[in-house]
């Protein structure tokens, strides 16, 4: 049954984190000075099992969810992830996708596709190898991520490529990315640097506005706006006038889209978050492990969504930006 929050927004999209660990230390997400050698990640016993994730997902699908996105951390670090993909694919006619940094994608793409994954999104912030290595901060080469993208396409998975743009770091990579992915069939999306969590040193001066990104690309490759594929789609879409594909921009900072937000997030340890910028979540793991029935789980999740009133990006101020919000690496963006 369809469920609405206090602002009339339906639940449509679910982001499921399967691990808080990552093999990158991207400067805008998991800076090495915070997530270093001594950082305590979640022990395995605290992670939801695949069976527990499937139970929560089934409830969310029953409440109207039609898109499930598997995230992390880096989700491909979770052992036997294709087993979870198969379980979620069996829940019905859903858009089942996964966001990855691409480092392990070349060896996993075929397994994921065979298990029922619908498509994959790969994070790739620059094609300049030096810039890319500096941004992931573990000296990982861009060529291996490109191999992963090719492997996904060869396995029949449609590919989206996401690039977070940070002023003074990789804004010069925008046009090169556009040139590279034009005509490939892959959809390229640029994301404004956001004040997620409390460790990435966010400043408004570091944000490259989506409008500037679009202007940069359109100066060389003329663009025209196109309609959103569905209500609540986060990316504003543009297509090349010469028919060579499309790009998208996600402008959470300069053009907030809270009014149509249909997303809910499940952390790897079973907390449900109603906003990317939330300060705290709702503990479903305790409910799951205390013997709650599916009816009780449904009632709990329904109540969480019906009380939802979040609109952080519309309210963003210097004060709210300093709140100790949940880290993006914990709930998967």
C-alpha positions as CSV (number, residue, x, y, z in Angstrom):
1,X,0.0,0.0,0.0
2,X,1.3,3.5,-0.9
3,X,2.4,5.5,2.0
4,X,3.0,9.3,2.2
5,X,5.1,11.4,4.5
6,X,3.9,14.7,6.2
7,X,4.7,16.6,2.9
8,X,2.8,14.3,0.7
9,X,5.9,12.5,-0.6
10,X,5.6,8.8,-1.5
11,X,8.2,6.2,-0.7
12,X,9.8,5.1,-4.0
13,X,13.6,4.7,-3.7
14,X,15.5,2.6,-1.2
15,X,19.3,2.8,-0.7
16,X,20.7,-0.3,1.0
17,X,24.2,-0.1,2.5
18,X,25.8,-3.5,2.9
19,X,29.1,-2.3,4.4
20,X,30.7,0.8,5.9
21,X,34.1,-0.2,4.6
22,X,35.8,1.1,1.5
23,X,39.0,0.4,-0.4
24,X,39.3,4.1,-1.4
25,X,39.8,7.2,0.9
26,X,38.1,9.8,-1.3
27,X,38.8,13.3,0.1
28,X,35.1,14.3,-0.1
29,X,33.8,11.2,1.6
30,X,36.2,9.1,3.7
31,X,39.3,11.4,4.2
32,X,42.3,9.4,5.4
33,X,43.0,11.6,8.3
34,X,39.7,10.5,9.8
35,X,39.2,7.0,8.4
36,X,42.8,5.9,9.0
37,X,44.5,2.7,10.2
38,X,42.9,2.9,13.7
39,X,39.4,3.7,12.6
40,X,36.8,1.2,14.0
41,X,34.6,-0.2,11.3
42,X,31.5,-2.2,12.1
43,X,32.2,-5.8,13.1
44,X,30.5,-8.5,11.0
45,X,28.0,-9.5,13.7
46,X,26.6,-5.9,13.6
47,X,25.9,-6.0,9.9
48,X,22.5,-7.0,8.7
49,X,22.5,-10.5,7.2
50,X,21.3,-10.9,3.6
51,X,18.1,-12.5,5.1
52,X,17.5,-9.5,7.3
53,X,18.1,-7.1,4.4
54,X,15.6,-9.1,2.3
55,X,13.0,-8.8,5.0
56,X,13.3,-5.1,5.2
57,X,13.3,-4.7,1.5
58,X,10.2,-6.8,1.1
59,X,8.4,-4.5,3.6
60,X,9.6,-1.4,1.7
61,X,8.5,-2.8,-1.6
62,X,5.1,-3.5,0.0
63,X,4.9,0.2,1.0
64,X,5.5,1.4,-2.6
65,X,9.3,1.2,-3.2
66,X,10.1,0.4,-6.8
67,X,13.9,1.1,-6.9
68,X,16.5,-0.6,-4.7
69,X,20.1,0.6,-4.8
70,X,22.8,-1.4,-3.2
71,X,25.5,0.9,-1.7
72,X,28.3,1.0,0.9
73,X,31.0,2.0,1.7
74,X,32.1,0.0,-1.3
75,X,29.4,-2.7,-1.7
76,X,31.6,-5.1,-3.7
77,X,33.7,-5.6,-0.6
78,X,30.8,-7.5,0.9
79,X,31.4,-11.2,0.3
80,X,29.0,-13.1,-2.0
81,X,27.1,-9.9,-2.8
82,X,25.5,-11.6,-5.9
83,X,23.6,-13.8,-3.5
84,X,21.9,-10.7,-2.1
85,X,21.3,-9.4,-5.6
86,X,19.5,-12.6,-6.4
87,X,17.3,-12.4,-3.3
88,X,16.3,-8.8,-4.0
89,X,15.7,-9.4,-7.7
90,X,13.2,-12.1,-6.7
91,X,11.0,-9.5,-4.9
92,X,9.3,-8.4,-8.1
93,X,9.6,-6.1,-11.1
94,X,12.0,-3.6,-9.6
95,X,14.8,-1.3,-10.7
96,X,17.7,-3.0,-8.9
97,X,20.9,-1.2,-9.2
98,X,24.3,-0.8,-7.5
99,X,26.7,2.1,-6.9
100,X,30.4,1.2,-6.8
101,X,33.8,2.8,-7.1
102,X,34.6,0.3,-9.9
103,X,37.7,-1.1,-8.4
104,X,36.4,-4.7,-8.2
105,X,33.8,-4.4,-10.9
106,X,35.7,-6.2,-13.7
107,X,35.7,-9.4,-11.8
108,X,32.2,-9.1,-10.4
109,X,30.1,-7.7,-13.3
110,X,29.1,-10.9,-14.9
111,X,28.1,-12.5,-11.6
112,X,26.0,-9.4,-10.7
113,X,24.2,-9.4,-14.1
114,X,23.5,-13.1,-13.9
115,X,22.0,-12.7,-10.4
116,X,19.5,-10.1,-11.7
117,X,21.1,-6.7,-11.3
118,X,19.3,-4.1,-13.5
119,X,22.2,-1.7,-14.0
120,X,25.3,-0.2,-12.3
121,X,26.5,3.3,-11.3
122,X,30.3,3.9,-11.2
123,X,31.9,6.7,-9.3
124,X,34.6,8.3,-11.4
125,X,35.7,11.8,-10.6
126,X,38.4,12.4,-13.3
127,X,40.0,10.7,-16.3
128,X,43.3,12.4,-15.4
129,X,45.2,9.6,-13.7
130,X,47.1,11.9,-11.3
131,X,43.9,13.8,-10.3
132,X,42.0,10.5,-9.9
133,X,44.8,8.9,-7.8
134,X,44.9,12.0,-5.6
135,X,41.1,12.1,-5.1
136,X,40.8,8.4,-4.2
137,X,43.9,8.9,-2.0
138,X,45.0,5.2,-2.3
139,X,46.9,5.7,-5.6
140,X,44.4,3.6,-7.5
141,X,44.7,4.0,-11.3
142,X,41.8,5.2,-13.4
143,X,42.5,2.6,-16.1
144,X,41.2,-0.2,-13.8
145,X,37.9,1.6,-13.2
146,X,37.5,2.0,-16.9
147,X,38.1,-1.7,-17.3
148,X,35.3,-2.3,-14.8
149,X,32.9,-0.1,-16.8
150,X,33.7,-2.0,-19.9
151,X,33.2,-5.3,-18.1
152,X,29.8,-4.1,-16.9
153,X,28.7,-3.1,-20.4
154,X,30.0,-6.4,-21.8
155,X,27.8,-8.2,-19.2
156,X,24.8,-6.3,-20.5
157,X,24.5,-3.9,-17.6
158,X,23.5,-0.3,-18.5
159,X,26.1,2.1,-16.9
160,X,25.8,5.5,-15.3
161,X,29.0,7.4,-14.3
162,X,28.9,9.8,-11.4
163,X,31.5,12.5,-10.8
164,X,31.6,14.7,-7.7
165,X,33.0,18.1,-8.6
166,X,35.0,20.0,-6.1
167,X,36.4,23.5,-6.8
168,X,40.2,23.6,-7.1
169,X,40.4,19.8,-7.4
170,X,38.7,18.4,-10.5
171,X,36.5,21.0,-12.1
172,X,39.0,20.9,-15.1
173,X,38.0,17.3,-15.6
174,X,34.4,18.0,-16.4
175,X,34.8,18.6,-20.2
176,X,37.2,15.7,-20.5
177,X,34.7,13.3,-18.9
178,X,32.0,14.7,-21.2
179,X,34.2,14.1,-24.3
180,X,35.0,10.6,-23.2
181,X,31.5,9.3,-22.5
182,X,29.7,11.1,-25.4
183,X,28.3,8.5,-27.8
184,X,29.1,5.5,-25.5
185,X,25.6,5.0,-24.3
186,X,26.7,5.6,-20.7
187,X,25.0,8.4,-18.9
188,X,27.3,10.8,-17.2
189,X,26.2,12.7,-14.1
190,X,27.9,15.5,-12.2
191,X,27.2,16.0,-8.5
192,X,27.8,19.1,-6.5
193,X,30.2,18.7,-3.5
194,X,27.8,18.3,-0.6
195,X,28.1,18.9,3.2
196,X,27.4,15.2,4.1
197,X,28.7,14.0,7.4
198,X,31.1,16.0,9.5
199,X,34.5,15.0,8.2
200,X,34.9,16.2,4.6
201,X,35.7,19.8,5.4
202,X,32.8,21.1,3.3
203,X,32.8,24.8,2.4
204,X,30.4,26.6,0.0
205,X,33.4,28.0,-1.8
206,X,34.3,24.5,-2.8
207,X,31.0,23.9,-4.6
208,X,31.0,24.1,-8.4
209,X,27.4,25.0,-9.2
210,X,25.5,22.7,-11.6
211,X,24.7,25.6,-13.8
212,X,28.4,26.3,-14.3
213,X,29.0,22.6,-15.2
214,X,26.2,22.7,-17.8
215,X,27.6,25.9,-19.3
216,X,31.1,24.5,-19.5
217,X,29.9,21.4,-21.5
218,X,27.3,23.3,-23.6
219,X,30.0,25.7,-24.8
220,X,31.6,22.8,-26.7
221,X,28.7,20.4,-27.1
222,X,25.3,22.2,-27.3
223,X,22.7,20.8,-24.9
224,X,19.0,21.0,-24.3
225,X,17.0,20.1,-21.1
226,X,14.8,17.0,-21.1
227,X,12.1,16.0,-18.8
228,X,12.7,13.9,-15.7
229,X,12.0,10.2,-16.1
230,X,9.9,10.2,-13.0
231,X,8.8,12.4,-10.1
232,X,11.6,12.6,-7.6
233,X,14.5,11.9,-10.0
234,X,17.5,13.7,-8.4
235,X,19.3,14.6,-11.7
236,X,18.3,17.4,-14.0
237,X,18.8,15.9,-17.4
238,X,20.2,17.4,-20.7
239,X,20.8,15.8,-24.0
240,X,23.3,16.7,-26.7
241,X,21.7,18.3,-29.7
242,X,23.7,16.1,-32.0
243,X,22.1,13.0,-30.5
244,X,25.2,11.7,-28.8
245,X,23.6,10.9,-25.5
246,X,22.8,12.8,-22.3
247,X,24.3,14.1,-19.1
248,X,22.7,14.9,-15.7
249,X,23.6,17.3,-12.9
250,X,22.6,16.7,-9.2
251,X,22.4,20.1,-7.6
252,X,21.5,19.4,-4.0
253,X,23.3,22.6,-2.8
254,X,22.3,25.2,-5.4
255,X,18.9,23.8,-6.5
256,X,17.5,21.7,-3.7
257,X,14.9,19.1,-4.7
258,X,13.6,18.1,-1.2
259,X,10.0,18.7,-2.3
260,X,10.0,15.6,-4.5
261,X,12.4,13.5,-2.4
262,X,11.2,9.8,-2.4
263,X,14.3,8.2,-0.8
264,X,14.9,6.2,2.3
265,X,18.2,4.7,3.4
266,X,19.1,1.5,5.3
267,X,22.5,1.5,6.9
268,X,24.6,-1.7,7.0
269,X,23.8,-2.2,10.7
270,X,20.1,-1.8,10.2
271,X,19.3,1.8,10.9
272,X,16.7,3.5,8.7
273,X,17.4,7.1,7.7
274,X,14.9,9.4,6.1
275,X,17.4,11.9,4.8
276,X,21.0,11.9,3.4
277,X,21.8,14.7,5.9
278,X,20.1,13.1,8.9
279,X,21.7,13.3,12.4
280,X,20.2,9.9,13.6
281,X,18.4,6.9,12.3
282,X,15.8,4.4,13.4
283,X,17.0,1.0,14.7
284,X,15.4,-1.8,12.7
285,X,18.1,-4.4,13.6
286,X,16.9,-4.6,17.2
287,X,13.4,-5.1,16.0
288,X,14.5,-7.8,13.5
289,X,16.6,-9.7,16.1
290,X,13.9,-9.5,18.8
291,X,11.6,-11.8,16.8
292,X,9.3,-9.1,15.4
293,X,6.8,-10.3,12.8
294,X,6.6,-8.9,9.3
295,X,3.4,-7.1,10.3
296,X,5.2,-5.4,13.2
297,X,8.1,-4.5,10.9
298,X,5.7,-3.1,8.4
299,X,4.0,-1.0,11.0
300,X,7.3,0.4,12.3
301,X,8.6,1.3,8.9
302,X,5.2,2.8,7.9
303,X,5.2,5.0,11.0
304,X,8.8,6.2,10.3
305,X,7.9,7.3,6.8
306,X,4.5,8.9,7.8
307,X,6.3,11.1,10.4
308,X,9.0,12.2,7.9
309,X,9.3,15.9,7.4
310,X,13.0,16.3,6.2
311,X,14.0,19.0,3.9
312,X,17.6,19.7,4.8
313,X,18.8,21.1,1.5
314,X,16.0,23.7,1.4
315,X,16.9,24.8,4.9
316,X,20.7,24.6,4.6
317,X,22.5,27.3,6.6
318,X,26.0,27.7,8.0
319,X,24.6,26.4,11.3
320,X,22.9,23.3,9.9
321,X,26.0,22.6,7.8
322,X,28.0,22.2,11.0
323,X,25.7,19.6,12.5
324,X,27.3,16.2,13.1
325,X,25.3,14.4,10.4
326,X,25.7,10.7,9.5
327,X,28.7,10.0,7.3
328,X,28.0,9.3,3.6
329,X,30.2,6.3,3.7
330,X,27.9,4.8,6.4
331,X,24.6,5.2,4.4
332,X,25.9,5.1,0.9
333,X,24.9,8.5,-0.4
